[in-house]
Amino acid sequence: MNQEQKIENIRSKTSQKELESLHYYGDKVRTIFILAAIIIIVMAPFFKDRIPFREHFTVLGVMVLAMLAGLTNPRLRSIIVLDFIVSLFAFLIFGTEALITYSKYQIDTFFLANMVLSIVTIFAIYYSSKTLRGNLMNQ
């Protein structure tokens, strides 16, 4: 391999890495997961009687969000897929709870908290799906 081929090989690898980084939004997903975990843990004591899960599951959910935020990186496809799945489940939980709360109590603080968490998790779905798509395209 001559010098020019080596240089071209290095350029092509750099371009591929740059292309992969263009489709990585894990840092945003990480921030969203931490934000959601903080909102949940702050709001939980005020609404412990209205949360549809036992306290243990609420704390477990916060732990999962925080741990997954810490594990998120562009090299592990399994974590990218897990980010996407957790985002979907989180939206399903908070979106459903927002609708149920609105139909029973109209607009109150618990409804607003669930609505904020629903909106936050929509962004997590969006960014995690973009990361997943980019990861699958670069395979």
N, CA, C and O atoms as CSV, one atom per row, in Angstrom:
chain,resi,resn,atom,element,x,y,z
A,1,MET,N,N,0.853,-1.169,0.000
A,1,MET,CA,C,0.000,0.000,0.000
A,1,MET,C,C,0.903,1.237,0.000
A,1,MET,O,O,1.766,1.389,0.864
A,2,ASN,N,N,0.688,2.115,-0.983
A,2,ASN,CA,C,1.523,3.318,-1.047
A,2,ASN,C,C,0.979,4.423,-0.133
A,2,ASN,O,O,-0.066,4.268,0.500
A,3,GLN,N,N,1.691,5.504,-0.082
A,3,GLN,CA,C,1.380,6.605,0.840
A,3,GLN,C,C,0.014,7.229,0.543
A,3,GLN,O,O,-0.739,7.531,1.469
A,4,GLU,N,N,-0.311,7.422,-0.728
A,4,GLU,CA,C,-1.584,8.038,-1.103
A,4,GLU,C,C,-2.766,7.150,-0.719
A,4,GLU,O,O,-3.802,7.654,-0.287
A,5,GLN,N,N,-2.620,5.841,-0.871
A,5,GLN,CA,C,-3.688,4.924,-0.484
A,5,GLN,C,C,-3.908,4.943,1.028
A,5,GLN,O,O,-5.044,4.866,1.497
A,6,LYS,N,N,-2.817,5.046,1.783
A,6,LYS,CA,C,-2.938,5.137,3.240
A,6,LYS,C,C,-3.678,6.411,3.642
A,6,LYS,O,O,-4.542,6.388,4.518
A,7,ILE,N,N,-3.331,7.515,2.994
A,7,ILE,CA,C,-3.994,8.795,3.301
A,7,ILE,C,C,-5.478,8.713,2.948
A,7,ILE,O,O,-6.325,9.159,3.723
A,8,GLU,N,N,-5.795,8.150,1.793
A,8,GLU,CA,C,-7.191,8.014,1.381
A,8,GLU,C,C,-7.960,7.100,2.339
A,8,GLU,O,O,-9.121,7.366,2.649
A,9,ASN,N,N,-7.329,6.042,2.801
A,9,ASN,CA,C,-7.934,5.127,3.765
A,9,ASN,C,C,-8.252,5.853,5.074
A,9,ASN,O,O,-9.329,5.671,5.642
A,10,ILE,N,N,-7.320,6.669,5.547
A,10,ILE,CA,C,-7.543,7.453,6.774
A,10,ILE,C,C,-8.675,8.445,6.572
A,10,ILE,O,O,-9.513,8.614,7.457
A,11,ARG,N,N,-8.713,9.106,5.414
A,11,ARG,CA,C,-9.789,10.066,5.127
A,11,ARG,C,C,-11.153,9.378,5.103
A,11,ARG,O,O,-12.125,9.908,5.640
A,12,SER,N,N,-11.226,8.208,4.487
A,12,SER,CA,C,-12.515,7.516,4.407
A,12,SER,C,C,-12.996,7.076,5.798
A,12,SER,O,O,-14.193,7.124,6.082
A,13,LYS,N,N,-12.077,6.651,6.656
A,13,LYS,CA,C,-12.453,6.270,8.015
A,13,LYS,C,C,-12.920,7.477,8.811
A,13,LYS,O,O,-13.888,7.386,9.565
A,14,THR,N,N,-12.254,8.585,8.652
A,14,THR,CA,C,-12.657,9.809,9.351
A,14,THR,C,C,-14.038,10.246,8.896
A,14,THR,O,O,-14.867,10.641,9.716
A,15,SER,N,N,-14.285,10.180,7.623
A,15,SER,CA,C,-15.592,10.558,7.102
A,15,SER,C,C,-16.686,9.649,7.658
A,15,SER,O,O,-17.775,10.115,7.992
A,16,GLN,N,N,-16.395,8.357,7.755
A,16,GLN,CA,C,-17.368,7.412,8.309
A,16,GLN,C,C,-17.659,7.735,9.771
A,16,GLN,O,O,-18.817,7.700,10.189
A,17,LYS,N,N,-16.638,8.045,10.548
A,17,LYS,CA,C,-16.844,8.399,11.959
A,17,LYS,C,C,-17.651,9.681,12.075
A,17,LYS,O,O,-18.530,9.787,12.931
A,18,GLU,N,N,-17.361,10.649,11.229
A,18,GLU,CA,C,-18.123,11.899,11.249
A,18,GLU,C,C,-19.571,11.650,10.878
A,18,GLU,O,O,-20.482,12.238,11.461
A,19,LEU,N,N,-19.784,10.763,9.891
A,19,LEU,CA,C,-21.145,10.417,9.490
A,19,LEU,C,C,-21.906,9.759,10.636
A,19,LEU,O,O,-23.071,10.079,10.872
A,20,GLU,N,N,-21.256,8.844,11.346
A,20,GLU,CA,C,-21.889,8.178,12.485
A,20,GLU,C,C,-22.234,9.175,13.579
A,20,GLU,O,O,-23.299,9.081,14.190
A,21,SER,N,N,-21.339,10.132,13.833
A,21,SER,CA,C,-21.591,11.091,14.902
A,21,SER,C,C,-22.723,12.047,14.556
A,21,SER,O,O,-23.353,12.611,15.452
A,22,LEU,N,N,-22.990,12.237,13.262
A,22,LEU,CA,C,-24.104,13.099,12.867
A,22,LEU,C,C,-25.451,12.522,13.277
A,22,LEU,O,O,-26.414,13.267,13.457
A,23,HIS,N,N,-25.527,11.204,13.426
A,23,HIS,CA,C,-26.788,10.544,13.765
A,23,HIS,C,C,-26.833,10.074,15.206
A,23,HIS,O,O,-27.646,9.214,15.543
A,24,TYR,N,N,-25.988,10.612,16.059
A,24,TYR,CA,C,-25.982,10.196,17.455
A,24,TYR,C,C,-26.579,11.310,18.315
A,24,TYR,O,O,-26.053,12.422,18.358
A,25,TYR,N,N,-27.677,11.002,18.995
A,25,TYR,CA,C,-28.358,11.958,19.865
A,25,TYR,C,C,-28.448,11.432,21.292
A,25,TYR,O,O,-29.307,11.852,22.067
A,26,GLY,N,N,-27.560,10.515,21.626
A,26,GLY,CA,C,-27.572,9.906,22.951
A,26,GLY,C,C,-27.359,10.901,24.077
A,26,GLY,O,O,-27.891,10.718,25.172
A,27,ASP,N,N,-26.587,11.952,23.825
A,27,ASP,CA,C,-26.382,12.960,24.867
A,27,ASP,C,C,-27.688,13.674,25.207
A,27,ASP,O,O,-27.943,13.996,26.367
A,28,LYS,N,N,-28.505,13.916,24.198
A,28,LYS,CA,C,-29.811,14.540,24.450
A,28,LYS,C,C,-30.738,13.571,25.175
A,28,LYS,O,O,-31.463,13.964,26.089
A,29,VAL,N,N,-30.714,12.305,24.765
A,29,VAL,CA,C,-31.539,11.289,25.433
A,29,VAL,C,C,-31.117,11.173,26.889
A,29,VAL,O,O,-31.962,11.085,27.781
A,30,ARG,N,N,-29.817,11.172,27.130
A,30,ARG,CA,C,-29.283,11.101,28.503
A,30,ARG,C,C,-29.818,12.258,29.344
A,30,ARG,O,O,-30.281,12.050,30.466
A,31,THR,N,N,-29.757,13.461,28.812
A,31,THR,CA,C,-30.247,14.644,29.526
A,31,THR,C,C,-31.743,14.536,29.803
A,31,THR,O,O,-32.205,14.877,30.891
A,32,ILE,N,N,-32.490,14.064,28.821
A,32,ILE,CA,C,-33.939,13.915,28.987
A,32,ILE,C,C,-34.260,12.879,30.066
A,32,ILE,O,O,-35.158,13.092,30.881
A,33,PHE,N,N,-33.534,11.764,30.075
A,33,PHE,CA,C,-33.769,10.739,31.098
A,33,PHE,C,C,-33.477,11.282,32.497
A,33,PHE,O,O,-34.236,11.026,33.432
A,34,ILE,N,N,-32.396,12.019,32.643
A,34,ILE,CA,C,-32.066,12.593,33.956
A,34,ILE,C,C,-33.122,13.618,34.359
A,34,ILE,O,O,-33.534,13.656,35.518
A,35,LEU,N,N,-33.562,14.445,33.421
A,35,LEU,CA,C,-34.611,15.426,33.710
A,35,LEU,C,C,-35.893,14.725,34.154
A,35,LEU,O,O,-36.509,15.127,35.141
A,36,ALA,N,N,-36.294,13.689,33.436
A,36,ALA,CA,C,-37.508,12.948,33.802
A,36,ALA,C,C,-37.360,12.300,35.174
A,36,ALA,O,O,-38.292,12.332,35.978
A,37,ALA,N,N,-36.198,11.712,35.448
A,37,ALA,CA,C,-35.966,11.076,36.751
A,37,ALA,C,C,-36.069,12.093,37.884
A,37,ALA,O,O,-36.639,11.796,38.934
A,38,ILE,N,N,-35.527,13.278,37.678
A,38,ILE,CA,C,-35.598,14.327,38.703
A,38,ILE,C,C,-37.041,14.767,38.921
A,38,ILE,O,O,-37.477,14.927,40.062
A,39,ILE,N,N,-37.779,14.963,37.842
A,39,ILE,CA,C,-39.191,15.375,37.973
A,39,ILE,C,C,-39.973,14.299,38.733
A,39,ILE,O,O,-40.770,14.618,39.616
A,40,ILE,N,N,-39.752,13.048,38.397
A,40,ILE,CA,C,-40.486,11.950,39.053
A,40,ILE,C,C,-40.161,11.897,40.541
A,40,ILE,O,O,-41.069,11.814,41.367
A,41,ILE,N,N,-38.889,11.945,40.889
A,41,ILE,CA,C,-38.512,11.795,42.298
A,41,ILE,C,C,-38.940,13.006,43.130
A,41,ILE,O,O,-39.231,12.864,44.317
A,42,VAL,N,N,-38.980,14.184,42.526
A,42,VAL,CA,C,-39.436,15.379,43.250
A,42,VAL,C,C,-40.950,15.355,43.435
A,42,VAL,O,O,-41.450,15.728,44.496
A,43,MET,N,N,-41.676,14.922,42.420
A,43,MET,CA,C,-43.138,14.952,42.478
A,43,MET,C,C,-43.750,13.760,43.225
A,43,MET,O,O,-44.859,13.867,43.747
A,44,ALA,N,N,-43.048,12.639,43.281
A,44,ALA,CA,C,-43.598,11.414,43.863
A,44,ALA,C,C,-44.108,11.573,45.298
A,44,ALA,O,O,-45.201,11.094,45.599
A,45,PRO,N,N,-43.367,12.219,46.189
A,45,PRO,CA,C,-43.890,12.326,47.559
A,45,PRO,C,C,-45.210,13.096,47.661
A,45,PRO,O,O,-46.016,12.829,48.553
A,46,PHE,N,N,-45.429,14.038,46.763
A,46,PHE,CA,C,-46.642,14.844,46.808
A,46,PHE,C,C,-47.858,14.093,46.281
A,46,PHE,O,O,-48.993,14.403,46.643
A,47,PHE,N,N,-47.617,13.105,45.426
A,47,PHE,CA,C,-48.718,12.395,44.787
A,47,PHE,C,C,-48.676,10.895,45.023
A,47,PHE,O,O,-49.175,10.124,44.204
A,48,LYS,N,N,-48.088,10.475,46.131
A,48,LYS,CA,C,-47.916,9.035,46.362
A,48,LYS,C,C,-49.245,8.280,46.405
A,48,LYS,O,O,-49.283,7.089,46.097
A,49,ASP,N,N,-50.332,8.953,46.782
A,49,ASP,CA,C,-51.631,8.287,46.821
A,49,ASP,C,C,-52.268,8.152,45.442
A,49,ASP,O,O,-53.166,7.333,45.248
A,50,ARG,N,N,-51.811,8.943,44.497
A,50,ARG,CA,C,-52.411,8.922,43.151
A,50,ARG,C,C,-51.550,8.210,42.113
A,50,ARG,O,O,-52.011,7.966,40.998
A,51,ILE,N,N,-50.326,7.878,42.453
A,51,ILE,CA,C,-49.460,7.169,41.512
A,51,ILE,C,C,-49.971,5.737,41.400
A,51,ILE,O,O,-50.201,5.085,42.418
A,52,PRO,N,N,-50.151,5.240,40.178
A,52,PRO,CA,C,-50.750,3.911,40.012
A,52,PRO,C,C,-49.823,2.751,40.383
A,52,PRO,O,O,-50.246,1.595,40.376
A,53,PHE,N,N,-48.568,3.051,40.706
A,53,PHE,CA,C,-47.604,2.013,41.063
A,53,PHE,C,C,-47.215,2.164,42.525
A,53,PHE,O,O,-47.338,3.245,43.101
A,54,ARG,N,N,-46.754,1.096,43.109
A,54,ARG,CA,C,-46.243,1.167,44.474
A,54,ARG,C,C,-44.979,2.013,44.485
A,54,ARG,O,O,-44.339,2.208,43.452
A,55,GLU,N,N,-44.631,2.507,45.654
A,55,GLU,CA,C,-43.474,3.390,45.792
A,55,GLU,C,C,-42.190,2.722,45.299
A,55,GLU,O,O,-41.320,3.384,44.732
A,56,HIS,N,N,-42.075,1.422,45.515
A,56,HIS,CA,C,-40.874,0.699,45.091
A,56,HIS,C,C,-40.676,0.783,43.582
A,56,HIS,O,O,-39.550,0.927,43.105
A,57,PHE,N,N,-41.774,0.692,42.833
A,57,PHE,CA,C,-41.670,0.745,41.383
A,57,PHE,C,C,-41.326,2.148,40.895
A,57,PHE,O,O,-40.641,2.311,39.886
A,58,THR,N,N,-41.801,3.152,41.611
A,58,THR,CA,C,-41.453,4.529,41.251
A,58,THR,C,C,-39.952,4.751,41.427
A,58,THR,O,O,-39.295,5.304,40.544
A,59,VAL,N,N,-39.420,4.326,42.549
A,59,VAL,CA,C,-37.982,4.470,42.804
A,59,VAL,C,C,-37.189,3.617,41.817
A,59,VAL,O,O,-36.141,4.044,41.332
A,60,LEU,N,N,-37.677,2.427,41.520
A,60,LEU,CA,C,-37.009,1.571,40.542
A,60,LEU,C,C,-36.991,2.243,39.166
A,60,LEU,O,O,-35.983,2.182,38.462
A,61,GLY,N,N,-38.079,2.871,38.787
A,61,GLY,CA,C,-38.137,3.584,37.507
A,61,GLY,C,C,-37.127,4.715,37.431
A,61,GLY,O,O,-36.487,4.916,36.399
A,62,VAL,N,N,-36.986,5.451,38.523
A,62,VAL,CA,C,-35.995,6.529,38.580
A,62,VAL,C,C,-34.592,5.949,38.459
A,62,VAL,O,O,-33.744,6.496,37.754
A,63,MET,N,N,-34.355,4.841,39.149
A,63,MET,CA,C,-33.036,4.193,39.069
A,63,MET,C,C,-32.740,3.721,37.649
A,63,MET,O,O,-31.622,3.891,37.164
A,64,VAL,N,N,-33.723,3.133,36.979
A,64,VAL,CA,C,-33.525,2.653,35.611
A,64,VAL,C,C,-33.201,3.820,34.682
A,64,VAL,O,O,-32.287,3.723,33.863
A,65,LEU,N,N,-33.941,4.919,34.802
A,65,LEU,CA,C,-33.666,6.086,33.958
A,65,LEU,C,C,-32.258,6.625,34.197
A,65,LEU,O,O,-31.540,6.942,33.248
A,66,ALA,N,N,-31.868,6.726,35.454
A,66,ALA,CA,C,-30.536,7.251,35.776
A,66,ALA,C,C,-29.430,6.311,35.305
A,66,ALA,O,O,-28.424,6.760,34.756
A,67,MET,N,N,-29.614,5.014,35.516
A,67,MET,CA,C,-28.589,4.055,35.077
A,67,MET,C,C,-28.488,4.007,33.557
A,67,MET,O,O,-27.389,3.955,33.004
A,68,LEU,N,N,-29.632,4.024,32.886
A,68,LEU,CA,C,-29.612,3.999,31.430
A,68,LEU,C,C,-28.980,5.272,30.869
A,68,LEU,O,O,-28.282,5.223,29.856
A,69,ALA,N,N,-29.220,6.399,31.516
A,69,ALA,CA,C,-28.566,7.641,31.096
A,69,ALA,C,C,-27.052,7.502,31.211
A,69,ALA,O,O,-26.315,7.964,30.340
A,70,GLY,N,N,-26.595,6.874,32.271
A,70,GLY,CA,C,-25.160,6.680,32.452
A,70,GLY,C,C,-24.553,5.680,31.487
A,70,GLY,O,O,-23.381,5.799,31.130
A,71,LEU,N,N,-25.332,4.696,31.057
A,71,LEU,CA,C,-24.824,3.666,30.153
A,71,LEU,C,C,-24.887,4.061,28.679
A,71,LEU,O,O,-24.240,3.431,27.842
A,72,THR,N,N,-25.651,5.087,28.359
A,72,THR,CA,C,-25.850,5.469,26.965
A,72,THR,C,C,-24.533,5.861,26.305
A,72,THR,O,O,-23.798,6.713,26.805
A,73,ASN,N,N,-24.250,5.216,25.166
A,73,ASN,CA,C,-23.074,5.573,24.369
A,73,ASN,C,C,-23.291,5.118,22.931
A,73,ASN,O,O,-24.133,4.257,22.676
A,74,PRO,N,N,-22.543,5.686,21.990
A,74,PRO,CA,C,-22.800,5.404,20.574
A,74,PRO,C,C,-22.327,4.033,20.092
A,74,PRO,O,O,-22.671,3.628,18.982
A,75,ARG,N,N,-21.558,3.319,20.887
A,75,ARG,CA,C,-20.972,2.061,20.416
A,75,ARG,C,C,-21.803,0.826,20.738
A,75,ARG,O,O,-21.636,-0.213,20.099
A,76,LEU,N,N,-22.696,0.922,21.718
A,76,LEU,CA,C,-23.477,-0.250,22.122
A,76,LEU,C,C,-24.896,-0.174,21.553
A,76,LEU,O,O,-25.738,0.578,22.045
A,77,ARG,N,N,-25.136,-0.949,20.532
A,77,ARG,CA,C,-26.461,-0.934,19.915
A,77,ARG,C,C,-27.530,-1.390,20.903
A,77,ARG,O,O,-28.658,-0.898,20.866
A,78,SER,N,N,-27.185,-2.326,21.785
A,78,SER,CA,C,-28.176,-2.816,22.749
A,78,SER,C,C,-28.666,-1.679,23.652
A,78,SER,O,O,-29.848,-1.630,23.992
A,79,ILE,N,N,-27.785,-0.780,24.036
A,79,ILE,CA,C,-28.189,0.359,24.871
A,79,ILE,C,C,-29.017,1.348,24.056
A,79,ILE,O,O,-29.967,1.937,24.571
A,80,ILE,N,N,-28.662,1.529,22.796
A,80,ILE,CA,C,-29.442,2.419,21.919
A,80,ILE,C,C,-30.866,1.882,21.774
A,80,ILE,O,O,-31.829,2.647,21.830
A,81,VAL,N,N,-30.999,0.579,21.589
A,81,VAL,CA,C,-32.323,-0.051,21.485
A,81,VAL,C,C,-33.065,0.078,22.819
A,81,VAL,O,O,-34.262,0.364,22.839
A,82,LEU,N,N,-32.362,-0.131,23.921
A,82,LEU,CA,C,-32.975,-0.021,25.244
A,82,LEU,C,C,-33.443,1.416,25.514
A,82,LEU,O,O,-34.510,1.620,26.093
A,83,ASP,N,N,-32.655,2.403,25.099
A,83,ASP,CA,C,-33.086,3.807,25.216
A,83,ASP,C,C,-34.426,4.008,24.513
A,83,ASP,O,O,-35.337,4.635,25.055
A,84,PHE,N,N,-34.529,3.476,23.317
A,84,PHE,CA,C,-35.758,3.618,22.527
A,84,PHE,C,C,-36.933,2.934,23.213
A,84,PHE,O,O,-38.012,3.516,23.316
A,85,ILE,N,N,-36.736,1.711,23.682
A,85,ILE,CA,C,-37.814,0.955,24.331
A,85,ILE,C,C,-38.257,1.634,25.629
A,85,ILE,O,O,-39.455,1.754,25.890
A,86,VAL,N,N,-37.300,2.076,26.437
A,86,VAL,CA,C,-37.646,2.760,27.688
A,86,VAL,C,C,-38.385,4.065,27.398
A,86,VAL,O,O,-39.317,4.421,28.118
A,87,SER,N,N,-37.980,4.772,26.358
A,87,SER,CA,C,-38.683,6.001,25.970
A,87,SER,C,C,-40.133,5.714,25.622
A,87,SER,O,O,-41.033,6.450,26.025
A,88,LEU,N,N,-40.357,4.639,24.869
A,88,LEU,CA,C,-41.724,4.262,24.504
A,88,LEU,C,C,-42.563,3.926,25.728
A,88,LEU,O,O,-43.687,4.406,25.869
A,89,PHE,N,N,-42.012,3.099,26.614
A,89,PHE,CA,C,-42.751,2.719,27.821
A,89,PHE,C,C,-43.012,3.920,28.722
A,89,PHE,O,O,-44.096,4.041,29.294
A,90,ALA,N,N,-42.036,4.802,28.851
A,90,ALA,CA,C,-42.220,5.988,29.686
A,90,ALA,C,C,-43.342,6.857,29.132
A,90,ALA,O,O,-44.186,7.340,29.886
A,91,PHE,N,N,-43.353,7.056,27.817
A,91,PHE,CA,C,-44.430,7.849,27.231
A,91,PHE,C,C,-45.776,7.171,27.410
A,91,PHE,O,O,-46.776,7.826,27.702
A,92,LEU,N,N,-45.799,5.869,27.235
A,92,LEU,CA,C,-47.038,5.120,27.424
A,92,LEU,C,C,-47.576,5.310,28.846
A,92,LEU,O,O,-48.773,5.528,29.032
A,93,ILE,N,N,-46.711,5.228,29.829
A,93,ILE,CA,C,-47.121,5.386,31.228
A,93,ILE,C,C,-47.606,6.803,31.505
A,93,ILE,O,O,-48.710,6.993,32.016
A,94,PHE,N,N,-46.791,7.798,31.171
A,94,PHE,CA,C,-47.140,9.183,31.525
A,94,PHE,C,C,-48.256,9.743,30.651
A,94,PHE,O,O,-49.090,10.509,31.132
A,95,GLY,N,N,-48.280,9.372,29.380
A,95,GLY,CA,C,-49.368,9.824,28.513
A,95,GLY,C,C,-50.704,9.256,28.935
A,95,GLY,O,O,-51.704,9.971,28.978
A,96,THR,N,N,-50.725,7.975,29.246
A,96,THR,CA,C,-51.958,7.334,29.706
A,96,THR,C,C,-52.425,7.938,31.026
A,96,THR,O,O,-53.609,8.224,31.206
A,97,GLU,N,N,-51.481,8.127,31.944
A,97,GLU,CA,C,-51.842,8.698,33.248
A,97,GLU,C,C,-52.358,10.129,33.104
A,97,GLU,O,O,-53.266,10.532,33.831
A,98,ALA,N,N,-51.794,10.896,32.179
A,98,ALA,CA,C,-52.281,12.259,31.948
A,98,ALA,C,C,-53.727,12.231,31.449
A,98,ALA,O,O,-54.554,13.023,31.901
A,99,LEU,N,N,-54.031,11.333,30.529
A,99,LEU,CA,C,-55.399,11.235,30.015
A,99,LEU,C,C,-56.379,10.776,31.085
A,99,LEU,O,O,-57.482,11.313,31.192
A,100,ILE,N,N,-55.983,9.788,31.874
A,100,ILE,CA,C,-56.856,9.288,32.950
A,100,ILE,C,C,-57.085,10.387,33.983
A,100,ILE,O,O,-58.211,10.596,34.433
A,101,THR,N,N,-56.021,11.085,34.356
A,101,THR,CA,C,-56.139,12.147,35.356
A,101,THR,C,C,-57.033,13.267,34.853
A,101,THR,O,O,-57.845,13.797,35.610
A,102,TYR,N,N,-56.895,13.631,33.592
A,102,TYR,CA,C,-57.716,14.702,33.046
A,102,TYR,C,C,-59.187,14.312,33.037
A,102,TYR,O,O,-60.051,15.135,33.340
A,103,SER,N,N,-59.478,13.055,32.689
A,103,SER,CA,C,-60.879,12.629,32.636
A,103,SER,C,C,-61.515,12.541,34.020
A,103,SER,O,O,-62.730,12.694,34.146
A,104,LYS,N,N,-60.707,12.296,35.073
A,104,LYS,CA,C,-61.245,12.177,36.428
A,104,LYS,C,C,-61.229,13.502,37.187
A,104,LYS,O,O,-62.199,13.837,37.867
A,105,TYR,N,N,-60.139,14.253,37.077
A,105,TYR,CA,C,-59.932,15.411,37.939
A,105,TYR,C,C,-59.825,16.727,37.188
A,105,TYR,O,O,-59.594,17.770,37.800
A,106,GLN,N,N,-59.984,16.695,35.905
A,106,GLN,CA,C,-59.739,17.868,35.073
A,106,GLN,C,C,-58.265,18.270,35.158
A,106,GLN,O,O,-57.386,17.409,35.171
A,107,ILE,N,N,-57.999,19.561,35.215
A,107,ILE,CA,C,-56.599,20.001,35.235
A,107,ILE,C,C,-56.186,20.278,36.679
A,107,ILE,O,O,-56.731,21.160,37.342
A,108,ASP,N,N,-55.214,19.507,37.145
A,108,ASP,CA,C,-54.635,19.740,38.464
A,108,ASP,C,C,-53.126,19.547,38.358
A,108,ASP,O,O,-52.605,19.314,37.267
A,109,THR,N,N,-52.434,19.641,39.462
A,109,THR,CA,C,-50.978,19.558,39.451
A,109,THR,C,C,-50.485,18.185,39.005
A,109,THR,O,O,-49.483,18.087,38.297
A,110,PHE,N,N,-51.172,17.138,39.408
A,110,PHE,CA,C,-50.777,15.790,39.000
A,110,PHE,C,C,-50.915,15.626,37.483
A,110,PHE,O,O,-50.055,15.031,36.833
A,111,PHE,N,N,-51.995,16.154,36.937
A,111,PHE,CA,C,-52.178,16.134,35.478
A,111,PHE,C,C,-51.045,16.887,34.792
A,111,PHE,O,O,-50.470,16.394,33.822
A,112,LEU,N,N,-50.720,18.078,35.291
A,112,LEU,CA,C,-49.663,18.892,34.672
A,112,LEU,C,C,-48.301,18.191,34.744
A,112,LEU,O,O,-47.521,18.243,33.793
A,113,ALA,N,N,-48.023,17.539,35.869
A,113,ALA,CA,C,-46.757,16.807,36.005
A,113,ALA,C,C,-46.687,15.671,34.986
A,113,ALA,O,O,-45.655,15.473,34.344
A,114,ASN,N,N,-47.775,14.932,34.839
A,114,ASN,CA,C,-47.807,13.848,33.852
A,114,ASN,C,C,-47.738,14.384,32.423
A,114,ASN,O,O,-47.137,13.755,31.552
A,115,MET,N,N,-48.345,15.532,32.184
A,115,MET,CA,C,-48.290,16.127,30.856
A,115,MET,C,C,-46.858,16.564,30.525
A,115,MET,O,O,-46.390,16.357,29.405
A,116,VAL,N,N,-46.171,17.163,31.486
A,116,VAL,CA,C,-44.773,17.563,31.271
A,116,VAL,C,C,-43.915,16.323,31.003
A,116,VAL,O,O,-43.100,16.315,30.081
A,117,LEU,N,N,-44.103,15.286,31.807
A,117,LEU,CA,C,-43.345,14.053,31.597
A,117,LEU,C,C,-43.678,13.406,30.251
A,117,LEU,O,O,-42.803,12.813,29.620
A,118,SER,N,N,-44.919,13.512,29.811
A,118,SER,CA,C,-45.300,12.992,28.492
A,118,SER,C,C,-44.570,13.736,27.381
A,118,SER,O,O,-44.049,13.124,26.449
A,119,ILE,N,N,-44.537,15.036,27.486
A,119,ILE,CA,C,-43.858,15.854,26.473
A,119,ILE,C,C,-42.359,15.575,26.474
A,119,ILE,O,O,-41.744,15.446,25.415
A,120,VAL,N,N,-41.780,15.483,27.657
A,120,VAL,CA,C,-40.344,15.191,27.768
A,120,VAL,C,C,-40.031,13.842,27.129
A,120,VAL,O,O,-39.041,13.710,26.410
A,121,THR,N,N,-40.870,12.842,27.387
A,121,THR,CA,C,-40.596,11.514,26.838
A,121,THR,C,C,-40.856,11.442,25.337
A,121,THR,O,O,-40.295,10.581,24.660
A,122,ILE,N,N,-41.696,12.328,24.803
A,122,ILE,CA,C,-41.842,12.401,23.342
A,122,ILE,C,C,-40.496,12.782,22.716
A,122,ILE,O,O,-40.097,12.220,21.696
A,123,PHE,N,N,-39.809,13.735,23.334
A,123,PHE,CA,C,-38.485,14.110,22.835
A,123,PHE,C,C,-37.496,12.952,22.974
A,123,PHE,O,O,-36.639,12.761,22.111
A,124,ALA,N,N,-37.609,12.184,24.052
A,124,ALA,CA,C,-36.738,11.017,24.220
A,124,ALA,C,C,-37.002,9.995,23.122
A,124,ALA,O,O,-36.062,9.407,22.587
A,125,ILE,N,N,-38.271,9.775,22.779
A,125,ILE,CA,C,-38.603,8.859,21.680
A,125,ILE,C,C,-38.002,9.370,20.378
A,125,ILE,O,O,-37.392,8.609,19.627
A,126,TYR,N,N,-38.173,10.640,20.118
A,126,TYR,CA,C,-37.678,11.233,18.873
A,126,TYR,C,C,-36.165,11.068,18.739
A,126,TYR,O,O,-35.678,10.558,17.730
A,127,TYR,N,N,-35.430,11.498,19.753
A,127,TYR,CA,C,-33.967,11.448,19.664
A,127,TYR,C,C,-33.426,10.017,19.728
A,127,TYR,O,O,-32.447,9.696,19.054
A,128,SER,N,N,-34.051,9.163,20.524
A,128,SER,CA,C,-33.563,7.782,20.573
A,128,SER,C,C,-33.867,7.055,19.267
A,128,SER,O,O,-33.081,6.208,18.843
A,129,SER,N,N,-34.987,7.366,18.623
A,129,SER,CA,C,-35.285,6.721,17.338
A,129,SER,C,C,-34.359,7.225,16.235
A,129,SER,O,O,-33.983,6.461,15.346
A,130,LYS,N,N,-33.987,8.507,16.285
A,130,LYS,CA,C,-33.019,9.024,15.310
A,130,LYS,C,C,-31.657,8.362,15.500
A,130,LYS,O,O,-30.982,8.025,14.527
A,131,THR,N,N,-31.260,8.179,16.751
A,131,THR,CA,C,-29.994,7.508,17.030
A,131,THR,C,C,-30.048,6.066,16.558
A,131,THR,O,O,-29.098,5.578,15.947
A,132,LEU,N,N,-31.144,5.380,16.833
A,132,LEU,CA,C,-31.303,3.995,16.415
A,132,LEU,C,C,-31.281,3.889,14.891
A,132,LEU,O,O,-30.625,3.008,14.336
A,133,ARG,N,N,-31.982,4.768,14.233
A,133,ARG,CA,C,-31.995,4.760,12.766
A,133,ARG,C,C,-30.595,4.978,12.205
A,133,ARG,O,O,-30.169,4.261,11.299
A,134,GLY,N,N,-29.876,5.967,12.741
A,134,GLY,CA,C,-28.519,6.227,12.294
A,134,GLY,C,C,-27.601,5.038,12.531
A,134,GLY,O,O,-26.757,4.718,11.694
A,135,ASN,N,N,-27.769,4.384,13.677
A,135,ASN,CA,C,-26.959,3.214,14.000
A,135,ASN,C,C,-27.251,2.064,13.039
A,135,ASN,O,O,-26.330,1.374,12.602
A,136,LEU,N,N,-28.519,1.855,12.710
A,136,LEU,CA,C,-28.892,0.776,11.789
A,136,LEU,C,C,-28.439,1.084,10.364
A,136,LEU,O,O,-28.062,0.172,9.628
A,137,MET,N,N,-28.471,2.347,9.968
A,137,MET,CA,C,-28.048,2.727,8.621
A,137,MET,C,C,-26.539,2.566,8.434
A,137,MET,O,O,-26.087,2.245,7.335
A,138,ASN,N,N,-25.768,2.780,9.476
A,138,ASN,CA,C,-24.310,2.711,9.390
A,138,ASN,C,C,-23.781,1.308,9.600
A,138,ASN,O,O,-22.568,1.109,9.665
A,139,GLN,N,N,-24.653,0.351,9.705
A,139,GLN,CA,C,-24.238,-1.035,9.946
A,139,GLN,C,C,-23.522,-1.600,8.742
A,139,GLN,O,O,-23.099,-2.756,8.762
